Amino acid sequence: MSRWAGRCRLSIVNSLLLVAAGGMAWQADAGGNAAVPVRKVAIGFAGPLTERTAQSAREGAELAVAEANQRQLKLTHGAERLQFEMLTQDDKGDPNSAGFAAQYFIRSEVVGVIGHWSTGAALEQCPHWQAFQKRYAGMFGKPPISFSRYAYNATTILIDAVRQADSLDTAKITAALHRGKYRGLSGEIAFDKDGNALHFFYTLYQYGTPAWQAIKGFAWHREAGC
């Protein structure tokens, strides 16, 4: 198992959370009628991209972005349709490279960054995971792994926080993240006032032939469920 194996979490770091100035563009609506203004909103993704796990996580995030753009979201007090885009940086799992990636995200004025790694989980019996597998395979032509789900959850939560904040002001987005509750592919996801995850998820593994086998999942204060 890769030393970077684990869960992809949503990293909302105050120094990275800047207003997404995003360029303005114009696009015709689905019916080919009058053009509507489009506001581009950047989301950062950082990870050791030479590893399959990070590549799959990035693809999970890209799927979440694609689905959000299909919904054609708008802020309540804005005429522009939000168009989310993913900015990717290979941090090589190295602190120095991660620092350069952080500076790039600051300059690019992303609304948030998807990254970090911890423990994975097996969800083959979860209907939400099964549905996600179908959508992922439909977009990328291959099955997802757990890291795909973690990045998908994180990206979906960030986009939903933008919608709940009804603003591109990153302080408001952060506040929305801290007070919101989100339905992830494996259950409810929520954070405390400091941005720490409230619902932890762990998986017990046993080594066997030919590889590690997931034995049981554990969630914060109760056994994991879908």
N, C-alpha and C positions, 0 to 999 in steps of 0.2 A: 504493500500500500504506500502511496506517495506520502512524503513527510508533510506535504501541504494538504493532505486529505482532510475533509471536514465540511462544515456548514458555511455557506456563504451568507454573511449577515449584511444588513444595511448599515453603512458607516456614515453617520451624519456628523461631521466635524465642523464646529463653528467657523474655523478658519477657511474651510472650503466652501461654505454655504454663502454664495454671492448671488445677487439677482441675475437671472439669465437674460441678458440684454437681447440675445437672439436676433438675427436679421429678420426683417419683414419681407414677405413675398406675397404674391397674389396667385390664386388658383381658381379655376372654374369649379362649380359644384358638380355633384355626381351626374346631374342632368345636363351638364354642359351650358348652364345658364351663366349669369353675370359672375365675374370673378369675386372671390371673397378674400379678405386679408388673412395671412397666415403668420403666426408668431412661432418661431423656432425656439424650442426649449431643450437645452443640452443636459444629458445625464452622463456622468462618468462611470467607467468600469475599469478596475485595475486588478491584475492578477498575473501569475506566472503562466503566460499564454503558450509556452512550449509544452505544457502539460495538458493531457486530455481532459482532466477534471476542470481546469480553468477555461478551456475552450468550450466545454459543454455548458459551464455556468454562463459564459458570455452569450451563448446561443439562447439560453433560457431568458436572459435579460432582453435580448433582441426580440424574442417572441412577445414578451410583455409590452414592449414599445410598439410593435406592429399592431397588437390588439388594441392598445390605447388609441393609436392614430386612426384606426377604423371607426372608433366611437366618436371621432370629431369633437373633442372636448373644447369647451370655451369657458372663460371666466365670466362670472355673472355681469360684471360691469365693463366688459370688453367685447368689441366686435370681432376680434381676431380669433380664428380657430387655432388651437394649440397643436403644433407638430413636434412631437418628441423625437430626438435623435440621440444615438449612443456614440460617445467619444471613448475610445478604448486605448489603454496604456498598458504595456507589458512591464510590470514592476519586478519581474524575475524573482519574486520572493525575497528581494534584497532591500534592506532598509534605505540604502543610498539611492537605489533606483526608485523606490517608493517615494522618496522625497522629491525627485525630479518629476515624477508623475503628479504629485500633489501640486507642484508649482504650475504644471501645465493645466490642471483642472481649474486652478485659481484664475489663470489668465483667460481661460475659455469660459469662465463665468457659468459653470454648471450649477444646477439647483441641488445636486446631491451626488454622492459617489457610491457605487455598489462594489463591495469588496470584503475582505477578511475571511478566514477559514477556521473551521472547527469540526465537530463530529457529524458524520453522515447518518442516514437512516434508511431502512428498507420500507417501502410503502406499496408493495405490489397488490395488496388487498384493498387499498383505498380507492373508491370510485372517482374521487377528484383527481387522484394521481393517474388513473387509467385514462380519464378524459384528456388530461394534460399530455399524456404520452401520444395520443392520437393527433392532437393539434401540433405538437412538436415534430412528430414524424412527417406530418403533412407539409410542414414548412421547410424542414432540413433533410428529409429523406433518410433519417436514421433515428434509433430510439434514444431518449434522453437518459441521463443518469441522475443521481440524487443532487449533484451540484447544479444541474440545469434547473431543478425545482427551487433550490435556495435563491439563485439569482433571479428567477422569475418572480418569486414571492417578494424579494427585496425591491425589485423594479416596480412591480405593481403597487406595492405599499407607498413608494415615493410618489408615483403618479397620482395615486388616490389622495395623498396628503396635499398635493398641489390643488386638486379639485376641492377638498374640504376647506383648505385655507382660502380658496377663491382668490388667490393672489400668487404672484411670483416673488414676493418679498420672502427671503429665506428665513427670517425670524418667525414669520407667520407659518411658514411651512414646517419649521422645527416644532413650533407649538402644536400644530395639528398632528404631527407624528407622535408627540408625547401623550396627547389626550385621546387619540383614536384607538379603536379596536378594529382589526382587519381579519378577514377570513382568508387564511392561507390554504394551500393545497393539503396541508396536514392538520388543519385546525385553526383555532383563534390565535392571532398574534397581537401583542400589545406591549407597551413600553411604560416605564415609570417616568417621573418628572425629569430624571437625568438622562433619559434615553436608553436605559438598560432594558433588555428583553425581560418580560415578566414570565413568559411561558417557555421554559427550557425543554429541550427534547434530547434524549440520549438513546443510544442503541447499544445493547450488549452483544458482542461478537464472540464467536468461538472459532478457533483455528481448526481447520479440517482439510480434507482432500476435496477439490484441488486448491481451495483458497479459504479465506475467512468467510464465515457464515453468520448472518444476522439471526440472533436468537430471540430477542425481545426488545421492544421499544418502551421507553419511560418518558413521560412528560412531567412538567412541574406539577406537583401535588396529586397527580393521578396517572394511571397508565394511559399511554398514548392511544388516541382513537381518531378516526377520520370524521 
